[in-house]
Amino acid sequence: MPRLIQLFQALRRSLSGMGLLLGTLFFAAALTPSLAPRSFVMQGVLCGVAFSCGYGLGYLLRRLWRYLELPEPGAPLRRRALTVIGLACLAAAIAALALSVGWQNSIHAVMRMEPLDSAYPLRVSALALFSFFILLLLTRCALWLGGRIVAGARRYLPRKVGTVLGVGVTVALLWTLVNGVLVQAVFTLADRSFQEYDALIEPERPQPTQAGKTGGPDSLLAWKDLGRAGREFVASAPGAADIRSVTGRDALDPVRVYAGLNVGQSVQDRARQALAELIRQGGFQRDVLVIITPTGTGWVDPAAIDGLEYLHDGNVASVAMQYSYLNSPLSLLFQADMGADSARALFSEVYGYWKQLPRQERPRLYLHGLSLGAMNSEKSLLLFEMLEDPIHGALWSGPPFMSSDWRRITRDRNAGSPAWLPVFRDGAFVRFLNQDGQAPGKHEDWGPLRIVYLQYASDAVTFFDQHALYRQPEWMNAPRGPDVSPQFRWYPVVTFLQLALDMSLSMGAPLGYGHVYAPEHYIDAWREVAPGRSWTDEDLLDLKQHLRRRMLAAQEDLRGG
C-alpha cells in the first residue's frame, strides 16, 4: 500500500497542471454531439484521445514557458494552483458527463432513433482514463527512446548537431516501426482475412441455373470467381415476376454482370471478360445500361440498383467489377490507385463498345458509385470523351470528402446555397439531393448530361474536413441540414477528432441517415438522372415503401445470420 501511494504521488507530481486543464476542456468538448450517434465504448475512447491531445498541448505550452525563461510561481503556489485546477477539472468533467445523455439524444432526435436513458458516464470515464494512460505511456516511451539516442549522439558530435541528428534518427526509427512494420502487418492480416471471407461460398446463394445469368451454366464468368459481393449482387436481383407484382406491368429480368478479382490477372483482363459477358446476356439491347463502381470490398448497394430496375420494368443492364478485398478506408489507404484504375478500365471497355453502336439502337449509358465507388467512378471519365460522344448521366451517392469534382462543384456553388446541399449554376448539368429532395432554388431544364449527387448532411464520409482542426467547416453554418444536431458546436482539434470517428460510425446510422442511403431517396435521384415512364404519386409511394421493406428485411436477415 505505501508503495502504491508513492507511485500515485510521483504520478501527480509528474503531471502538468496546464495539461490537465486543457485536457479536461477537450474531454468535455468530446462529449458534445457531432454527426453520428456513439456507443459508450466509442465515446470513452474518443474522450481519452481528446484528453490526451489537450494534455499534450498544455504540456508543450508549459515547456515553451520554461524555455522562454518567463517568471514562474513558487513551489507552494504551484501546489495550491494544481489542487484548484484539479478540483475545477473534476467539476467540469462531472458537469459535461451529466449533460452528455442530452447531447447524444439530440442526434437520436434528428435521426428518429429511440432516446437513450443513460450515456453510462462511469464507463465512459473509465475508458477515457485507460485510453489516456496508454497514450501517455507510449508517448513517454518514445521520449525516453529519443532521449537515449540524443544522449548517444552528443558523445561523439557537438551538442546542437547531436541533438538535431538524434531527433531525426528517433523520428525516422518510429516512422519505420509504425509505418513499415505495424501498418504493413495490419494490411497483410486484413488483406488475407478479407480475401478468405470473400472466397466463402454462401449456402443461401446457390449458383444460378438459368443460362442467361452471370455465373450460370453458360456464363463466361465462373460463379466461384465472382467473390462474395459479386454473388450477392447477382443473386439479389429482382426477377420479372417480382417487378411485375409491384408495378402491374410487363417486365424483364434485369441483366446483372459482375467480374470478381479472380476472373482475371489484370484490370484490363477482368474488364474485357465483363464486357464479353455483358454482350452475351444482351446488355446492350436494354433501354438503360449502368456501369457501377463498387465500394472497396466490391459491395454494390442493392438500395441503389433495385430502384432503377423497378422504375424501368427490368429493362436495365448493369455491370460492375471488383478491385479490392479491403473495405473502403483500408483500400483508400493501401490501394489508392487501384479503384480508379479498375473503374477506368471497365468504363473504357464498355464505352468503347457502346459508342460504336448506332445511336438510335444503343442504350442510355449511366455511371453509379457509392462512397469510394463514387470517387473512383468520377475519375473514370475523361473530358475529351464527354465532348466527343457523351454518356447520359451519373448518380453518385455519399461521395467521399476527397472527391475532386465534388469538392470543386461544392466550392463554386451559387451564393446563398448551403455547402451540405449546393445549387450549382442553373442546375442543367449537376444537382444535389438529400432526404428532402433538391435544394430550394431555380432549376432550368436538364442538359444532355445529367449528374446527381445524393448526400446526407449527417454523412461524415462526405463532410469530413481536415481543416476542422483549426476552423469551423462551412456546412456547420446556418441553416444546417435536417439530420444534424442543433447542439453540434465547433471546437478546435476536438471537432476534427469527432468527425474522424464519425466516418467509421456512419455505416451504423439508421436507414436514410449517415452513410446508409435509403431506397426511396435513390428512387428520387434516379428519376432525375434516368427518367422513364410516368408514375402516379400513389404508385411511386407504393414502390418506395416496397423497396424500404425489402431493404429492412435484408438487413434483419443479415443481422440474424
N, C-alpha and C positions, 0 to 999 in steps of 0.2 A: 504493500500500500504506500509506504513512504516513497518508494521508487517511482510509482505511478504519479504521485503528487509532484515529485521533482521533474518528471517528464512534462507534466502539464504546465508547471511554472516556466520551464525552459521554452516550451512552445509559445506560451503567452508573451514572454519577453522577445521572442524572435519575430512575432507578428507585427505588421506595420499598422499603426492607427489610421493613417490616411488610406491604406489599402482596405482596411475593414470598413471604413466609411463609404468609399466609392463602391466596394464590393456589395455592401448591403443595398445601396441605391440601385445597383444593377440587378441584384436579386429581386427587389421589389418590382422593378420595371418589367422583369421577365415574367412576372405573374399576370401582367395585364394581357388583354386579348390581342390576337393578331388575325390571321386569315383562316386558320384551321383549328378545330377543337383538339385538345390534347388530353391524353390519359395522365394519371398522376405520375406514372413512370417517366414519360417523356417530359412532363413538367419539371420533375425533380432533376433530371439530367440537364435540361435547359437552364434551370436556376443555378445549378452548380457551375456550369460553364460560364454563365453570365457573371456570377460572383467572382470566379477566377479571373475573368477579364478585367473587372473593376478593381480587384485587389492588385493585379499586376500593374495596372495603370497608376494606382495610388502609390505603389511601391516605387515605380520609376520616378514619379514626381518627388517623392521623398529623397531618393538618391540624387536627383537633379538639384534639389535644395541644398543638400550637403556639398555637392560638387561645386556649386557656386559660392560656397562658404558664407551663406546667409546666416544671420543670427538664429540660434535655437534656444528654446526654453530649457531650464534646468531639469535634472532628473526627477525631482519631486513633482514639478508641474506637469512633466510628461506623463508620469504615472497617473496623476489625477485626470489629466486630459484623456488618456487612454481608457480609464474607467468610465468617464462620462460618455465618450464616443461609443464604448461597448454597450452601455445601457440604452443610448439613443438608437443604436443599430438594432438592438433586440426589440425595442418598442416598434420601430419602423417595420421590421420583418413580421412581427405578430400582426400589426395592422394590415399589412399587404396580404398576408395569408388569410386573414378573416374576410377580406374583400374578394379573394380570388374566385370563390364559387360564383359570385355575381358576375364577375368578368367573363368567366367561361360560359355562363348561361346566356350572356349577351350574344355569343357566337351561336349557341344552340337555338336561340330565338330566331335569328335571321335565316338559319338553315332548317327551321321547323323540326328540330330534334327535341326529345324529351329533356326537361331541365334536370340538372344534377342536384342531388340532395347535399352532397359534400364534395369538396375538392381534395380531401384527405391531406390536410396541412402537415400532420406529423410525418406521414410517409414522404411527402414532398421534401420536407426539411431534412429528413434522414438521407434521402438520395442525393440532395444537393450537397450536404456536408461530405458525403462519401466521394462524390464526383470532384469536389473542390480539393480534398486532401490527396486524392490520386493525382490530379493535375499538379498540385503543389509539390508532391514527391517527385514526379517526373521532371518538373522544372528545376528543382534543386539538384537532382542527379545530373542534369545537363550542365548546370552552372558549376557543379563540382568537377565534372569532366573537363569543362573549359578552363577552369582554374588550374587544374593539374597540367594541361597542355601548355597554357601560357607560362606557368612557372618553369616548365622544362625548356621552353624556347628561350626564356630570359637568361638561362645559364650560359648559353652559347652566343647570344645576339644582344645588341644594345636593347635597353629596356623597352622603348617605344616600338622598335622594329619587332621584337619578340612578342609584344602584346598584339600587334596587328596580325602577325603571322599566326600566332596561337589561336586568335579568334577565328581567322579564316579557316584554319585546319579544323577547328571544332565544328563550325557551320557545315563545312564540306563533309565531315565524318557523319554528323547527324543526318544531313540530307541524304547521303548514300545509304545509311542504315534504314531510314524511313522509306525513302522512295525506291531504292534499289533492292531492298531485302523484304521489308514488311509489305509494302504495296504490291510488289511482284508476287509475293506468296499469296496474298489475298486474291489477286487477279487469277493466278493459276488455279487456286482452290475453287473460286467462283465459276471460272470457265468450265472446269471439269464437272462441277456439280450441275450447272445448268445444262451442259451437254448430255449428261446422263439422264437428267429429268426430261429433256426434250426427246430423247430416244424411246422413252417408255410408251408402249402401245396400250392405249386405254381400252379396257374390255367393253366399256359402254359405247365405244365408237367403232363398230365393225367396218371392215373395208366395204366400200360401195360395190353393189353388184350390177349397177347399170353401166353399160358400155360408155355412155356419154359423160360420165362423171370423172373428175380428176382422181387418180388412184384406183379407178375401176379396172375391169378385165382388159379393156383395150387402151387404157391410158398410156401415154408416153412417160408418165411420171409414176414411180412406184409408191404405193401407199406408205410404206415404212420410211421412205425418204422425204416425206412431206414435213416431218417433225410434228411435235405435239401441237403447236399453234396452227400449223397448216392443216392438220387433220380436223382440228376443232372448226376452223374456218370453212372447210369443205362440208363437213358433216352437219353443221348447224344451219345450213341454208334452208329457207322455207321452200317447200315444194309448190307446184302449181295448185294443188288442191288446198294447201294452207292459205295461199294468197286468195284463191277464189272464194273460200269460205268467209273471208273478211270483206272483200271488195264486191262480191257478187258478179264479177265479170270474168270472162275467159282469161286465162293466164298461162304463162310458160314457166317451165323450170328454169330458174336463173342459172347462168354459167359462172362457176367459180373456179379459178385456176390458181394454184399456189405451188411455188418452187421452194422447197426446203434447202438448207445448206448442203445436204448430202446428195442433192440432184446433180451437182457438177462441181468441178475443182475450182473454177473461177467464176467471177460475177458474170462475165460475158457468156460463158457456157450455160450457166443457170438461166440467164435472160433469154438465150436462144431456145432453150428447151421449153421455157414458159411460153414463149411466142408460138412455138410449134404446137403445144397442147391447146393454146387458145384458138388457133386456126382449126385444129382437129375438131374442137367442140362447136365450131361455128360462131365464135365470139364476135367476129366482125360482121355477122349478119343481124346482130341485135340493134335495137334503137340507141342504146346507151352503153358505152364502154368506159370503165373506170380503172385507172392504174393506181393501185394502192401501195403506199409505202408504210409498212407496219412499224410497230414500236421496236425497242431494242431486242426483246425476246422473240420477235416475229409475230406478236399478237395483233390481230385485226379486231377492232371494236365492233361487235355484232350490232350494237345500237345504231351505228352509222350506216352500214351497208344494207341491213334488213329493211330499213325505212325506204331507201331508194328503190329496192326491188318491189316492195308493195306499191309504191307510188306509180311505178311503170308496169304493173301487172306481170312482173317477172321478166320483162323484155330487156334484161340487163346482163351484161357480162362484166366480170371484174377479174383482175389478175394482180397477184402480189408475190413478192419474193423476199425470203428471209436473208438477213445479212449478219446476224449475231445470235448467240445463245444468251447473252447477258441482258439484264434489264436495262432500261434506258439510261439511268445515271452512270452505271458502270460502263456501258457501251460508249457513252459520250466521253468518259474519262480515258478509256484504254483503246478504243477503236473509233476515234473521232471521224476519220475519213471514210470508214468502211460503209456506213449507211448512205452517205452522199454518193459514193462510187456505185453502190448497188442500185440506188434509185435512178441514177443517170443511165446505167447500163440497161435497165428494164425499159425506161422511157424511150431510149434511143431505138431499141429493137421494135417496140410496139408502134411508136410514132413513125419510124421509117417505113414499116409495112403499111400503116394506116394511110399515110399521105400519098401512097402510090395508087390507092383505090379511087375509083370515080367519086367525085364529091357527092353526087346525088345518091350513091349507094352505100356509102360508109357510115358507121355510127357516129353519134356525137361523142367526143372524147373529153374525159374529165380526169382530174387528179384528186386524190384524197390522202390525207395522213393525219394521225393523231399524235400529239406530243412530239417526241423525237422524229416520228414519221412525218409530221407536218414540216419540220425544219428541213429534213432531207428531201422531201418532195419539192419544196421551194427551190432547192439547189439543182434539181434535175432539169429545170427549164433554162434554155438559152435564148437570149433576146432575138438573135437573127432568125431562129426557128419560128418564134411568135410573129415576127414581121412577115416571113415568107408564107407560112401556112399555119395560122394559129389554131390551138386547141379551143375548146368551147368554154372551159372554166375549171375551177378548183374549189374544193371545200377543205379548209384546213382548220382543225379543231385543237384547242389547247396548245397553240404554238409556244415552244419554249422561249424564255426571255432572250436567248441568244440568236433567234431567227432574224437574219439581217433584213430581209424585205419587210417583215412585220414591224421591226423597230423603226425602219426608215419611214414607213407609211404612218405609223403612230406618231412619230416625231413631227411629221409635216401635216398633221391633221388640221382641219379647219379650226379657226379661233373660236373658243367657247365650247367646243365639244370635249367631253371628258376623256382622259387617257385610257380609261377602262372600257369605253365604248365610243371610239372616234367616228367622226364623219370626215371622209376624205374627198375633197373637191365636190363634184356634182353627183358622186355615187354611181357613175356609169361604169366604172372599172372595178372597184373594190368596195365592199361593205362589211360592217362588223355587226354580229348578232350576239345576244345573250339570252337569258331565260325569258326576257320580256320582249324579245324581237329586236328591231333595229333601233339605233339611236334616233331621237327626235331630230327633225331637220328635213330640208327639201331634198328629195332624191329624184333625179331625172331618170329617163328610161335607160335600161341596161344597154351597154355597147356589145360588140361581138364577143368579147371575152369577159366572163363573169367570175370574180373571185370573192369568196365569202370566208371570213374568219369567224368561227364560233368560239366564244371565250366567256368565261365567268370571271367576275371581278374577284371572287374568292379563290381563284386558281393561282397558287404560289408558283407553280411551274412556269406560268406565263408572266406573272408580275413580280417575281423576284428581281431585286435591284441591288447590285453590288454597291451602288452609291448610297444606299440606305445606311451604310456605315457612318456617314457624316452629314447626310442631308435627307430631308423628307421626300419620298417618291411623289411624282406628280399625281398618281392615281389615288393618293390619300387626300388630295384636296377636295373640298366640297364642290358639287354634290358627289357623294360616294355611291358605289354600286349597291344594289339592293341586298346583296348577300354578304356585305362587310359590316362588322360590328361598329355601331356608332361610338363605342368606347375605345376603339383602337387608336392609340396615340403613338407618335414617333418619338423614340429615344435613341440618341447616338449609340452605336455599337449594338445595343440590345435588340433593336428592331431588325438589324441585319441578321443576328443570330436567330431571332424568331422566324423570319422568312426562310432562312436556310433549313430550319427544322420543318417548317410548314410544307416545303417541297416534298419531303419524304412522307408527310402525313396526308397530303392532298388526295391520294387514292382511297383513303379511308373515310372520305366525306360521304354524306348521303347522295343518292342519285339526283343529279341536277345541280350539284354544288362542287366546289373544289375542282378536282381533275377527273370527276366522274360525270361524263356527258350523257344526258338523258335522250332517249329515242325521240320524244316529242319535239325536242329542240333541234335534233337533226332533221326531222321532217320539215320544219320551217326553213331551215338552211338549204336543204336540197330543193325545195320548191323555188327558192331564189336562183340557185345555180343551174339546176337541170329541170325546168318546168315540164310537166307532162299534161295529161288530161285534166280537165277541171274537176274539182271536188266540192261538194256542198260542205258547209261548216259542220253539219251533223256527222256526215261520213268521215270527215277529217278528224273530228274529235273521237269517233269510234276507233279509227285506226291508231291514233296516238295512245288511247287507253289500252288497246290490244297489245301494242308493242311494249308499253310500260309494264303491263302484267307479265308479258313474256320475258322481259329483262329481269324483273324481280324474281320470277320463278327460277330462272337460270342461276341467279346469284344465290338463292336458297339451296339449290341443288349442289352448287359448288361448296357452300359452307357445310352442307350436310355430308359431302364426300370427304 
